Amino acid sequence: MTVTVLAIIEPDVKPAPPLAKVMNERLVRFAKELQDTHLKGLETVEPLFDDVVIYIGYNSKYSVRWQIVNDVPASIETEVADQCAKLGYIKWKTMAFGVINKS
C-alpha cells in the first residue's frame, strides 16, 4: 500500500509571518515523519497497489489534525487513527474536502 501524507496550509489559520514559517515547516516535518516512520508498516499491507492519502493541518488552536481523504478499509483507518492518537493529533472534523457551498 502506498502511504501519502500531505501538509495542508490553510489560509484561515494564519499566525504572524515569522511564526507562520516555523509552523508550516513543522507541519511539513510532521507529515514526513508520519508517512516515513509511523505509518511505514502500512506499505506491506495487501493489496500493495492501493493507496491511503492523509491530510494533516492545524485547527484554529494550532493543534495538528488529520483526515484520510480516500476510501480505505476500516482496518487501515483504524491503524492511521491509532498512530495519530499516539502522536496527539486529532481527527479533522469536516465532511469533505474541496466542496464548494453554492448557497
Phi, psi and omega in degrees: 000137178269127180253125178232124177241123182245134175277124181254116178264111183267139180291337181288330182258091188232100174283180177302149186310313180296322179290324180301318180298314181295315181295319180293319176297321178297317180295318177298319178296317178300319180298315180295317179296319179298315181290311189274338185244298190287330180250017181301325181297338180288343181295337182261005180283134177281149350285141186293340183272356177282162181237152164230125181244126183236132172260139169234149180197186179256149168267186184294343178258013178065025170277145178280132178234158184225158178204131172279131187248010174225170180282125178223160176298155181302325181296324178289317179299321178295317179297316178297315180300318179296314181295319179293323177296320178299328180274355179085014179278149180251155180289135180286120186260071173232156181284313183202152177266146175076015179266128181261127177278116184268005181272000000 
